[in-house]
Amino acid sequence: MKARRFNDIMPAVNHVWAAEVLSMVVNTKRGPDLIAHDKTSECKFRAVQYNKLETVRWTAFDHQTRYENGLPFYWTLGLYWLEIPVKDVREKLANPDFLEQNVNWRELYLVRSDWALQFLPRLTKGKSKKSKWENTLRYFKMNDLPKVKDSYRVKKGLVHITEGVNPNRFLINGIPIRI
């Protein structure tokens, strides 16, 4: 399967999973990916099938660092492992149900909003035959994640609460975290 097509489908699959395990809702409008009455979160996932974890990074638009809108805002940074390589996914099978069935495991790191500000914004430009673009991006590195305070087992994975995140703000699998 072409990577561009895969990248159009897989984020939505991961967002549905994250919303379910965090007892939030996928936002279908502009703004953060996950919403609840008392918080919001922007999701970034990275496939780690063949990557070493120490080289994993997530990419975010600079404007996403300003998604708070009066509610507590968090980064939901995820990793996922697929059973089959993307190049082996047949186009006609590439639907959300098929892709979800082929995710072996996920790990999710809940990170406070201001953590992202340590990564300087970088202007990126490019063009193809069909378009030109200019974006300001931030690149988050796995090695720079805050220390994990606690971890919770969920369907097909783990949710990690990192230093600086108030665990009382979250429900994991519909159950309040009380520390």
N, C-alpha and C positions, 0 to 999 in steps of 0.2 A: 504494500500500500504506500502511496505517496505520503511523505511526512506532513506536508501542508494539509492534506485532507484529514489525516489522523489528528493533527493539532486543532482542527476545527471541532472535532467531536469529543475528544478525551477530556478537556477541561470541564465540560458540562457533566460528564460521568463522575469525575472526582468531586465536583461541587455538590452533587446530589448525595454522595456518600458522606462528605464532611457535614453537610446540613443535617443529615439523619443522626450521625453519632454525636453531634453537638447540640441537638434539639433546637436547631435554627431553621430558617427558610432560605431557599435560593432566591436572591433578588433578581427579578426579570427586567428591572429598569436600570438606568444609569446609577453608578455608585458602587459601594462595596458589594462583593459577591454574596455574602451571607448576612441576613438580618434577623433580629429578634426585637422584642419590645424594649429591651434594656441594653442592647449592644449591637455592634456591627463588626464584620470581619472581611478582609480581603484575602482570597485564597490564591496561593501559587503552588503548583505541583511540579515535580520533576521525576521523570522515569529514571530509575537507577539500575536497570537491567545489566548494563555493561560498564557503568561508571563506578569509579572508586568513590566512596562517600566523602572523602576529604576534598574531592574536586567538585562536589555538587554546589551549584549556585542557582538562585532564583532571580528572575528579572521582573522589575516592576516599573511602571510609568511613574515619573516623579509626582504627578498630580495625585496619585493614589495615596501618597503619604499625608494628604490633607482630607481624608474621608470622614473625619470624626463627626461633624454635624451635630454636636451637642450630646452624642451618646458615646460611651466608651468604645474605642476602636482597637481591634487586635489584628495582627497578621496571623494567618493560618497557613503555615508553610509545610507542605507535604511531600512525601516520597512515595513512589509506588513501583511495584515489581509486576511485570506482565509475564504470563506463562509462555507467551510466544513473542518473537521479535516483531516489531512493527512492520518490517519489510515482508514478513510472511502473512500478514493479515490480508485476506482477500477483500477487495473493495465491496463486493455485494454482501459480505458478512459484517462489514464495519458499521454496526449500529450500537447504540448505548447498551442494550442488553448483552450482546455478544462481548463487548469490551469489558463490561463489569464482570461477566463470568470468567474472563481471562486475567483478571487482576488477582494475583496470589496474596499480596500483602500490602498494607499501607502504614506509614507512620506520619503522624501529624504533630507539628510543634506549634503551640499557641504562644505568641510572642507579643509583648506590649508594643504599642504603636510607635513610640519615640525611638525604639531600637533601630529602626530603619534609617534614621537621620544621620547615623555615623557613616553611611555609604554615600559618597559624594555623587550628585547628579552628573550624568555624562550625556552630552549632545551626540546623537547618532543620526547620520544621514545616509540615504541610499536611493537607488533608482533601479527600475527594471524596464522592460519594454513597455509595460502597461502603467506604471505608476512611479511616483517619487514620494519619499517620506522624510520626515525630520521629527525625531522624538527625543525627549529628555528621559533617560532611564537611570535606574539605580540597580546595582547588582549585589544581591545579598549572598553571603558565603556561609555554607553549612558550618565551617570551622569557627565562625564568629557568633553562632547562636548562643543565647544566654544559657547558663547552666540549667539542666532539667531538675526541677524540684520533685515532681511526682509523675507517674505514668499510669495509664488506665487501659486495660484490655477492652477492645471493642470488636465489632464484627470485622473480620479480616484485617485486624491491625491493632495499633497502639495510638493513644493520644498522650502527648507529653505536655505538661504544664511547665513553662520555663520561669526562671527567676523574674520577679517583677509583675507577674500576672496574678490577679486576684482569683483564686480557684472558685471562690464562692459565687462568682458571676456566671459559672458554667454548669450546665447539665450534661452529663456524659451518659449516653444511652437513656436519656430521660430521667436520670437520677441525679439529684443535687450533690455536688462535691462539698463536703464540710470538713474544713481543717481547723 
